Amino acid sequence: MAKKAHPLLHQQAVTGLKGVGKQLALRLEKLHIFSLQDLLFHLPYRYVDRTRITPLGRLQANQTAVIQGEVRSASVVYGKRRSLVCRVQDETGSINIRFYHFSASQKNAFVKGRSIRCFGDARPGSSGLEMYHPEYQIFDEAVPPLEQTLTPAYHTTDGITQPRLRQLIEQTFSIAEPQMLPDLSSVLNAKNDDKALLEKLYFLHFPTHTADVDELIEGEHPYQQQLIIEELTAYQLSLLRLREQRLQHHAQPLLDNDNYKNQFTQSLSFELTDAQKRVCQEIEHDLSKNTPMMRLLQGDVGAGKTIVAAVTALNAISANKQVALMAPTDILAEQHRACFENWFAPLGIKVVSLSGKQKVAHRREQTAAIEDGSAAMVVGTHALFQESVRFDKLALVIIDEQHRFGVQQRLELRDKGLSNQFKPHQLIMTATPIPRTLAMSAYADLDYSVIDELPKGRQAIETVVISQKRRPEIIERIRYACSEHRQAYWVCTLIEQSETLSAEAAEDTAQSLQEQLPELRVGLIHGRLKAAEKESMMASFKKGDINLLVATTVIEVGVDVPNASLMIIENPERLGLAQLHQLRGRVGRGSIASHCVLLYGEALSNNGKERLQAMRETNDGFKIAEIDLKLRGPGEVLGTRQTGDISFKLADLQRDQHLIPALNQQAKALITTQPKVCEQLIQRWIGLSEQFAEA
């Protein structure tokens, strides 16, 4: 009788493991672990060496190590906090181990003369090196064996400890057989040997003590390289498949109707740049199709993306359809509303806005206009995708600064489209330039356009880096700029991400500056102000009624005051490069020479120095993004810390970006020639999270 074939590991749920009930399974789901295959591909992010004992005389500060010696003393010490201190000694030296939380039985176990083995971090203490709350074993005669493999460290979640996760992975290996896990390396042209994939995975989870730890941590071991190629290919395939799925949807074609567009462009006091014209043509080509547009529009700060968004909106409105523009903050949404109202009112187009802070009567009036279709252009924050908001004929969605919205939010807005029969076209805009290789990987399912030209007459912003000690000089510089009928920003930053503390810091700074510059009108804006107060303050600044605007980073995105030519950013070392570049982009929006002053604190880290140096050396957002990628990594650059967005188990977009162009081409070939392999790869590396990339 033929032996019954075992199901593949991705077909076996974790609940089949001993000790995994409903509660533990739910916790594992938070780590995207549903099957036995998911467990084996939940790879370590680092390794700890418990295979050797470090003599106490050779132990270094901040070293993680296994130590072994004899208990010389143990006593409870009373200071600011009560602690149990045990002195451990070997032939080469001694160390204290300290516990702030301990029991009487624990204290009694530390008997003078007994042997002890500890694992932990050695840190400088009041009497030399100490270990705080180390893992330990006490023994009398039989010496316990040392670990035979390096100890893996995994990403965990509440309720799942490292030992529990290791135990589950070991249990999976004990029941898994090679045929349950297909090796796909030959299809992917990855370097391979005769070992089964299961064997390679076991090595990556539990490397032998002779393994090169540095090679493993850097992701350079051949087994890791094989899996990195798999994962990056799977991600490309996932995005390409989403592109294919999108092409199965239907959208309302929005054919060219130049009536509105010509009136609009002729009413402008400037001519569109060649880059803006090119991008408009690319978008119009997409809109003319009966499949939904999904286009990412990149443009550096001040490149004129909003004008392109307006031209795009007019394509839909001229076809008697509705447009929704979603912005991440009330300030930006209000600015967009004012711009579009100013541009579209002369054309007889009704613009309405929605935000979470509107009064009930006003909100009811706006939602009624959206539902009956009389409002052609709808601008708002996340309030747009709430269930109570119903569109009559939504055919185009424009999302500004898309990385600030959760993926589910974007899906909900898209699903408010014309009907189940049609999906709306989507234009996704970002002022955060994304390096080409990163865009190729993170946005392979989108078409993307770049506005790579600033409007004529714009002057480069000169950036200077100055110590807080020269603060009085900066105040005089503000006085001079405002006497020349120009305006200035002063941006306050705080280490704590607290709306309350940021507001207090800005209030103190505004008061101090008003006292030092009594002849100027100093305004103040921060996140705790009501929406109407923010709008009023920004309107006053834009009209020129306020000379100096003190603000928190709420002004980072979208605020446009052409007369503002000077920006001071206090403690810029506390912000990331992309945020600094966005803030700097609030000046230099007119034809006046503009300056950005980075007023740094006393102690700058090496990383802080590199960031400020980069700001001083270039105004090019794409160069800034490349440097930001090196300093902070792709997750921060793309703003993808949200659940469901790009997240790799082993690959690193920064380290492995040289692989992406070739894998991109390979994925395009595989999706047509090897559909079964594609399915296996996506299941293995992306799993259920693929649905989130549909936004």
C-alpha positions in Angstrom: 0.0 0.0 0.0 1.4 3.4 -1.0 2.5 5.7 1.8 0.1 8.6 2.4 1.6 12.0 1.4 1.8 14.5 4.2 0.3 18.0 3.5 2.7 20.8 2.8 3.7 23.0 5.7 1.7 26.0 4.5 -1.4 23.8 4.7 -0.9 22.9 8.3 -2.2 25.4 10.9 -0.1 26.2 14.0 -3.0 24.9 16.1 -1.8 21.4 15.2 1.3 21.9 17.4 1.3 20.7 20.9 0.4 23.4 23.4 -1.0 25.9 20.8 -4.6 26.7 21.6 -6.9 29.5 20.4 -5.3 32.2 22.6 -1.7 31.5 21.5 -2.8 31.2 17.9 -4.3 34.7 18.1 -1.1 36.1 19.5 0.9 34.3 16.7 -1.4 36.0 14.1 0.0 39.4 15.3 3.3 38.2 13.9 1.6 37.0 10.7 2.2 33.4 11.7 -0.8 31.2 10.7 0.8 28.0 9.4 3.9 25.8 10.2 5.6 27.3 7.1 5.1 30.8 8.6 6.8 29.7 11.8 9.9 28.4 9.9 10.1 31.6 7.8 9.9 33.7 11.0 13.7 34.1 10.9 15.9 35.5 13.6 17.0 39.2 13.4 20.1 38.5 15.4 22.0 35.7 17.2 23.4 35.4 20.8 26.4 33.3 21.5 25.9 31.1 24.5 28.3 28.4 23.3 31.3 29.6 25.2 32.1 31.0 28.6 33.9 34.4 28.8 36.4 34.6 31.7 35.5 37.5 34.0 38.9 39.1 33.6 38.3 39.5 29.8 34.7 40.7 30.1 34.1 44.2 28.6 31.5 46.8 29.4 28.3 46.4 27.3 29.3 42.9 26.2 26.6 40.2 26.1 28.1 37.0 27.4 27.9 33.7 29.4 30.0 33.8 32.6 30.6 31.1 35.2 32.1 31.3 38.7 31.6 30.7 42.4 29.3 32.6 44.6 31.4 34.6 47.1 28.7 36.6 48.9 25.0 37.6 48.6 23.2 40.4 50.5 20.3 42.8 50.3 21.6 46.3 49.7 19.4 49.3 50.7 19.9 52.5 48.6 17.4 54.4 46.4 16.0 51.0 45.6 16.4 47.8 47.5 18.4 45.2 45.6 19.9 41.7 46.0 23.6 41.8 45.1 25.6 38.6 44.6 29.4 38.6 44.1 30.6 36.0 41.5 34.3 35.2 41.1 36.4 33.0 38.8 40.2 32.5 38.5 40.5 35.7 36.4 38.3 38.3 38.2 34.9 39.0 39.8 31.6 40.7 39.0 28.4 41.7 40.8 25.0 40.4 39.6 22.1 42.6 40.8 18.4 41.9 41.1 15.8 44.7 41.9 13.0 42.2 41.9 13.7 39.0 44.0 12.1 36.5 46.3 13.3 35.1 49.6 13.9 31.7 48.0 16.0 33.3 45.3 18.1 35.1 47.9 18.6 31.8 49.9 19.8 30.0 46.7 22.9 32.2 46.5 25.0 30.2 49.0 28.7 30.9 49.3 30.8 28.3 47.5 28.1 27.2 45.0 28.8 27.4 41.3 26.7 29.7 39.1 26.4 30.3 35.3 24.9 33.6 34.1 23.9 35.1 30.8 23.4 38.8 30.4 24.8 42.2 29.5 27.8 43.5 31.5 27.4 47.2 32.4 29.5 49.6 34.4 28.3 49.8 38.0 29.3 51.5 41.3 31.9 48.8 42.0 33.0 47.7 38.6 31.1 45.7 36.0 27.6 44.4 36.9 24.9 42.3 35.4 21.3 43.3 36.0 18.7 40.5 36.2 20.7 38.0 34.2 19.4 34.5 33.3 21.2 32.1 35.6 21.7 28.5 36.7 23.1 27.4 40.2 24.6 24.0 40.5 26.8 22.0 43.0 28.6 19.2 41.1 27.1 18.3 37.7 28.1 21.1 35.3 25.2 21.7 32.8 26.3 21.5 29.1 26.7 24.7 27.2 24.4 25.4 24.2 25.7 23.7 21.0 24.2 26.3 18.7 24.0 30.1 18.6 20.7 31.3 20.2 18.3 33.0 17.8 16.5 36.3 18.8 13.1 36.8 17.1 10.7 39.6 16.8 7.9 38.8 19.3 4.7 40.3 20.6 2.8 40.5 23.9 2.3 37.1 25.5 5.0 35.3 23.4 8.5 35.0 24.9 11.7 34.2 23.1 11.9 30.7 24.7 8.3 29.9 23.8 8.8 30.9 20.1 12.1 28.9 20.0 10.2 25.9 21.4 7.5 26.1 18.8 10.0 26.4 16.0 12.0 23.4 17.3 8.7 21.4 17.6 7.9 22.3 13.9 11.3 21.1 12.8 10.8 17.8 14.7 7.7 16.9 12.6 8.6 18.5 9.3 9.9 16.4 6.4 11.9 17.8 3.4 9.1 17.0 0.9 6.7 19.2 2.8 8.7 22.3 1.8 9.5 22.7 -1.9 12.9 24.3 -2.8 12.4 26.9 -5.5 16.0 28.1 -5.9 16.5 26.3 -9.2 13.6 28.2 -10.8 15.0 31.5 -9.4 18.6 31.0 -10.6 19.8 31.3 -7.0 23.0 29.6 -6.0 22.2 26.2 -4.5 23.7 23.1 -3.1 22.5 19.6 -2.4 21.0 20.4 1.0 17.3 20.4 1.4 15.6 23.8 2.1 14.4 22.4 5.5 18.1 21.8 6.5 19.1 25.3 5.4 16.3 26.8 7.5 17.3 24.8 10.5 20.9 26.2 10.2 19.5 29.8 10.0 17.5 29.3 13.1 20.1 27.4 15.1 23.6 28.0 13.6 26.5 25.9 14.9 28.9 27.6 17.3 31.5 27.6 14.5 29.2 29.7 12.2 30.4 33.2 11.3 28.0 35.4 13.4 29.0 38.6 11.6 28.2 37.0 8.2 24.8 36.0 9.5 24.0 39.4 11.0 24.9 41.1 7.7 22.7 38.7 5.8 25.6 37.5 3.7 25.5 33.7 4.4 24.7 31.8 1.1 21.5 30.3 2.6 20.3 33.8 3.5 21.2 35.1 0.0 19.0 32.3 -1.5 16.1 33.2 0.7 16.6 37.0 0.1 16.2 36.4 -3.6 13.1 34.4 -2.9 11.6 37.1 -0.7 12.3 40.0 -3.0 11.0 38.0 -6.0 7.8 37.2 -4.1 7.3 40.8 -3.2 7.7 41.8 -6.9 5.3 39.0 -8.0 2.8 40.1 -5.4 2.8 43.7 -6.8 2.7 42.6 -10.4 -0.3 40.3 -9.6 -2.0 43.3 -8.0 -1.4 45.2 -11.2 -3.0 42.4 -13.2 -6.0 42.2 -10.8 -6.4 46.0 -11.2 -6.6 45.6 -14.9 -9.5 43.2 -14.4 -11.5 46.0 -12.8 -13.5 48.5 -14.8 -13.4 52.3 -14.5 -15.3 55.1 -16.2 -13.1 56.4 -19.0 -12.6 60.2 -18.5 -12.0 61.5 -22.0 -10.4 64.8 -22.8 -12.6 67.8 -22.6 -10.5 70.9 -22.8 -13.2 73.4 -22.0 -12.6 73.6 -18.2 -8.9 72.9 -18.5 -8.2 75.7 -21.0 -10.2 78.2 -18.9 -8.3 77.1 -15.8 -4.7 77.3 -17.3 -5.5 80.6 -19.0 -6.6 82.1 -15.7 -3.2 81.3 -14.0 -0.6 84.0 -13.7 2.1 81.6 -14.8 2.7 78.9 -17.4 2.9 75.2 -16.5 6.5 73.8 -16.6 7.4 71.2 -19.2 7.5 68.6 -16.4 4.0 69.5 -15.3 2.7 69.3 -18.9 4.4 65.9 -19.4 2.9 64.5 -16.2 -0.6 65.8 -17.1 -0.4 64.0 -20.4 0.6 60.8 -18.7 -2.3 61.1 -16.3 -4.8 61.9 -19.1 -3.6 58.9 -21.0 -4.5 56.7 -18.0 -7.8 58.4 -17.4 -8.9 57.7 -21.0 -8.8 53.9 -20.3 -11.6 51.8 -19.0 -9.3 50.3 -16.3 -8.6 52.3 -13.1 -5.6 54.5 -13.1 -3.2 53.9 -10.2 -0.4 56.5 -10.6 2.1 57.7 -8.0 3.0 61.4 -8.6 6.4 62.3 -7.0 7.6 65.9 -6.9 10.0 67.7 -4.7 8.7 70.4 -2.3 7.3 73.3 -4.3 7.4 71.4 -7.7 3.7 72.2 -8.3 1.9 68.9 -7.7 -1.3 70.7 -6.6 -1.7 72.4 -10.0 -1.4 68.9 -11.6 -4.0 67.6 -9.2 -6.3 70.5 -10.3 -5.9 69.7 -14.0 -6.5 66.0 -13.3 -9.7 66.8 -11.3 -11.0 68.9 -14.2 -10.8 65.9 -16.4 -13.3 64.1 -14.1 -15.5 67.2 -13.4 -15.9 67.9 -17.2 -17.3 64.4 -17.5 -19.9 65.3 -14.9 -18.2 63.1 -12.2 -17.0 63.8 -8.7 -13.5 64.0 -7.3 -12.3 63.4 -3.7 -9.0 64.8 -2.5 -7.8 63.4 0.8 -5.1 65.3 2.9 -3.5 64.1 6.1 -4.1 67.2 8.3 -6.8 69.9 8.8 -4.3 72.6 7.9 -3.4 71.0 4.5 -7.0 70.1 3.8 -8.1 73.7 4.5 -5.4 75.1 2.3 -6.4 72.7 -0.6 -10.0 73.8 -0.1 -9.1 77.5 -0.4 -6.9 76.8 -3.5 -9.5 74.8 -5.3 -12.3 77.2 -4.4 -10.3 80.1 -5.7 -9.5 78.2 -8.9 -12.8 76.5 -9.5 -15.4 79.0 -8.4 -14.9 81.2 -11.6 -15.7 78.0 -13.6 -18.9 77.4 -11.7 -17.6 74.3 -9.9 -18.8 73.7 -6.4 -16.1 72.8 -3.8 -17.0 71.4 -0.4 -14.8 70.2 2.5 -15.1 67.6 5.3 -13.1 67.4 8.5 -13.7 65.7 11.8 -14.0 69.0 13.7 -16.8 70.6 11.7 -20.1 71.5 13.5 -23.0 69.1 13.0 -25.2 71.5 10.9 -22.3 72.5 8.6 -21.2 68.9 8.1 -24.8 67.8 7.3 -25.0 70.5 4.6 -21.7 69.3 3.1 -22.5 65.6 3.1 -25.9 66.4 1.5 -24.1 68.2 -1.4 -21.8 65.2 -1.8 -24.6 62.7 -1.8 -26.8 64.6 -4.3 -23.8 65.2 -6.6 -24.0 69.0 -6.6 -20.5 69.1 -5.0 -18.2 68.2 -7.8 -14.9 68.6 -5.8 -14.7 67.3 -2.3 -11.6 68.0 -0.1 -11.1 66.5 3.3 -9.2 64.6 5.9 -9.8 61.0 7.0 -13.4 62.1 7.6 -14.0 61.4 3.8 -14.1 57.7 4.2 -16.5 57.5 7.1 -19.6 55.4 6.5 -22.0 58.3 6.7 -20.3 60.0 3.7 -21.9 58.8 0.4 -20.9 60.0 -3.0 -23.2 60.3 -6.0 -20.7 59.6 -8.8 -17.1 59.4 -7.4 -14.8 58.7 -10.4 -11.4 60.0 -9.2 -9.6 59.9 -5.8 -6.5 62.0 -5.2 -4.5 61.2 -2.1 -2.0 63.7 -0.8 1.0 62.5 1.2 -0.3 58.9 0.9 2.1 57.4 3.4 0.4 59.2 6.2 -2.8 57.1 5.8 -3.3 53.5 6.8 -3.8 51.1 4.0 -7.3 50.2 5.1 -8.3 53.9 5.0 -7.3 54.1 1.3 -9.2 51.0 0.5 -12.4 52.3 2.2 -12.2 55.6 0.2 -11.6 53.7 -3.1 -14.7 51.5 -2.4 -16.9 54.6 -2.3 -16.6 54.7 -6.0 -19.3 54.8 -8.6 -20.6 51.3 -8.0 -19.4 47.7 -7.7 -19.3 47.8 -11.5 -16.7 50.6 -11.6 -13.7 51.5 -9.5 -12.5 55.1 -9.3 -9.2 56.2 -10.8 -6.5 57.0 -8.2 -3.7 59.6 -8.2 -1.4 59.3 -5.2 0.9 62.3 -4.5 4.0 62.5 -2.4 6.4 65.3 -1.7 8.8 62.8 -0.2 11.1 61.9 -3.1 11.8 58.1 -3.2 15.0 56.7 -4.6 14.4 54.9 -7.9 15.4 51.4 -6.7 13.2 51.8 -3.7 10.2 53.0 -5.8 10.8 50.1 -8.2 10.4 47.7 -5.3 7.8 49.4 -3.1 5.5 50.6 -5.9 5.9 48.1 -8.6 2.1 47.8 -8.9 1.8 51.5 -9.7 2.7 53.7 -12.7 4.7 56.6 -11.5 5.5 60.1 -12.7 8.0 62.6 -11.5 7.9 66.4 -11.7 11.6 66.9 -11.9 11.6 70.6 -12.6 10.8 73.6 -10.3 8.6 76.4 -11.5 10.4 79.3 -13.2 11.7 82.1 -11.0 12.2 79.8 -8.0 15.5 80.4 -6.3 17.5 77.8 -4.3 17.1 78.1 -0.6 20.4 78.8 1.2 20.8 76.6 4.3 23.1 77.5 7.2 23.9 75.5 10.3 24.4 77.7 13.4 24.8 77.0 17.2 22.2 78.1 19.7 25.0 80.3 21.2 24.4 82.6 18.2 20.7 82.9 18.9 20.8 86.8 19.3 22.3 87.1 15.8 19.3 85.1 14.4 16.8 87.3 16.1 18.5 90.4 14.5 18.3 88.6 11.2 14.5 88.2 11.6 14.2 91.9 12.5 16.0 92.9 9.3 14.0 90.5 7.0 10.7 91.7 8.4 11.8 95.4 8.0 12.2 94.6 4.3 8.5 93.5 4.2 9.3 89.8 4.2 8.0 87.2 6.7 9.6 84.4 8.7 8.8 81.1 10.4 10.3 79.9 13.7 9.8 76.1 14.1 9.9 74.5 17.6 10.8 70.8 18.0 10.7 68.6 21.1 12.1 65.2 21.8 8.8 64.0 23.2 6.1 63.5 20.6 3.5 65.2 22.7 1.0 67.7 21.4 0.7 69.3 24.8 4.5 69.7 25.4 5.0 70.9 21.8 2.3 73.5 22.3 3.8 74.7 25.5 7.3 75.0 24.0 5.9 77.0 21.1 3.9 79.3 23.4 7.0 80.0 25.5 9.1 80.7 22.4 6.4 83.0 20.9 6.2 85.0 24.1 10.0 85.3 24.3 10.3 86.4 20.7 7.5 88.9 21.0 9.4 90.5 24.0 12.6 90.6 22.0 10.9 91.9 18.8 8.2 94.2 20.1 7.8 96.0 16.8 6.8 92.8 15.0 3.4 90.9 15.0 4.2 87.4 16.2 1.7 84.6 15.5 1.5 81.1 17.0 0.2 77.8 15.6 0.3 74.3 17.1 -1.6 71.1 17.1 -3.8 71.9 20.1 -5.5 74.9 18.5 -9.0 74.4 17.2 -9.3 74.0 13.4 -10.9 77.5 13.1 -8.1 79.1 15.1 -5.5 77.4 12.9 -7.3 78.5 9.7 -7.6 82.1 11.0 -3.9 82.2 12.0 -2.7 80.8 8.6 -5.0 83.3 6.8 -3.5 86.2 8.7 0.0 85.0 8.0 -0.8 84.5 4.3 -2.3 88.1 4.1 0.9 89.5 5.7 -0.9 90.7 8.9 1.7 88.5 10.9 5.4 89.0 10.4 6.8 86.0 12.3 4.9 82.7 12.7 6.0 80.5 15.6 4.9 76.9 14.9 5.4 73.3 15.8 5.9 70.8 12.9 2.2 71.0 12.1 3.3 73.3 9.2 5.5 70.6 7.7 3.3 69.8 4.8 1.7 72.0 2.2 1.6 75.5 3.8 2.2 78.0 0.9 3.1 81.6 1.7 5.3 83.0 -1.1 6.4 86.1 0.9 7.9 84.0 3.7 11.7 83.9 2.9 13.3 83.0 6.3 12.9 79.8 8.4 14.5 79.0 11.7 14.3 75.4 12.8 15.2 75.1 16.5 17.0 71.8 17.5 16.9 70.4 14.0 18.9 67.4 15.2 15.7 66.0 16.7 14.1 65.6 13.2 14.6 63.2 10.3 16.0 64.4 7.0 12.8 64.1 5.1 10.9 66.2 7.7 13.7 68.8 7.7 13.5 69.0 3.9 9.7 69.3 4.0 9.9 72.1 6.6 12.5 74.0 4.6 10.2 73.8 1.6 7.8 76.2 3.3 10.1 79.1 2.2 11.5 79.7 -1.3 8.0 79.6 -2.8 8.3 83.0 -4.3 10.9 84.8 -6.3 12.7 86.2 -3.2 16.1 84.8 -2.2 15.3 82.5 0.8 17.2 81.2 3.8 16.8 78.3 6.2 18.7 78.5 9.6 19.3 75.2 11.4 19.8 76.3 15.1 21.3 73.2 16.7 21.9 72.4 20.4 25.2 71.8 22.1 25.8 68.1 21.7 25.4 66.8 18.2 25.7 63.0 17.5 27.6 61.8 14.4 24.3 60.9 12.8 22.9 64.4 13.6 26.0 66.0 12.1 25.6 64.0 8.9 21.9 65.0 8.5 22.6 68.7 9.0 25.6 68.6 6.7 23.3 67.0 4.0 20.8 69.8 4.4 23.5 72.4 4.0 25.0 70.8 0.9 21.9 70.1 -1.2 18.3 71.2 -1.9 17.7 68.2 -4.1 15.0 66.1 -2.6 16.1 62.9 -4.3 19.7 63.3 -3.0 18.2 64.0 0.5 16.1 60.8 0.1 19.2 58.7 -0.8 21.1 60.0 2.3 18.0 59.4 4.4 17.8 55.8 3.1 21.3 55.2 4.3 20.8 56.8 7.7 17.3 55.5 8.6 16.4 52.6 6.3 13.5 52.1 3.9 10.7 51.7 6.4 11.2 55.2 7.7 11.8 56.7 4.2 8.6 55.2 2.8 6.6 55.9 6.0 5.7 52.2 6.2 5.5 51.6 9.8 1.8 51.0 9.5 0.3 47.5 9.7 -0.1 45.8 6.3 2.5 47.9 4.5 5.9 46.8 3.2 7.7 44.6 5.8 10.4 42.1 5.1 11.4 39.0 7.0 14.9 38.8 5.8 15.5 41.2 2.8 16.7 44.7 3.4 15.9 47.2 0.7 18.9 49.3 1.5 21.4 46.5 1.6 19.9 44.4 -1.2 18.8 47.1 -3.6 21.5 46.0 -6.2 19.4 42.8 -6.7 16.1 44.5 -7.4 16.4 45.5 -11.1 17.3 41.9 -12.2 14.6 40.4 -9.9 12.0 42.8 -11.2 12.7 41.5 -14.8 12.7 37.9 -13.5 9.4 38.3 -11.8 7.8 39.6 -15.0 9.0 36.5 -16.8 7.9 34.1 -14.0 4.3 35.5 -13.7 3.6 34.3 -17.3 5.7 31.1 -17.4 5.5 29.7 -13.9 2.2 30.6 -12.3 2.4 27.7 -9.8 5.8 28.8 -8.5 4.6 32.3 -8.2 1.7 31.2 -6.1 4.1 29.2 -3.8 6.4 32.2 -3.4 3.7 34.6 -2.6 2.1 32.2 -0.1 5.5 31.6 1.6 6.6 35.2 1.9 3.6 37.5 1.7 0.7 35.3 2.8 -2.5 37.0 3.9 -1.0 40.5 4.0 -1.1 40.8 0.2 -4.7 42.1 0.3 -3.5 45.2 2.1 -1.4 46.3 -0.9 -4.5 46.8 -3.0 -4.8 50.4 -1.8 
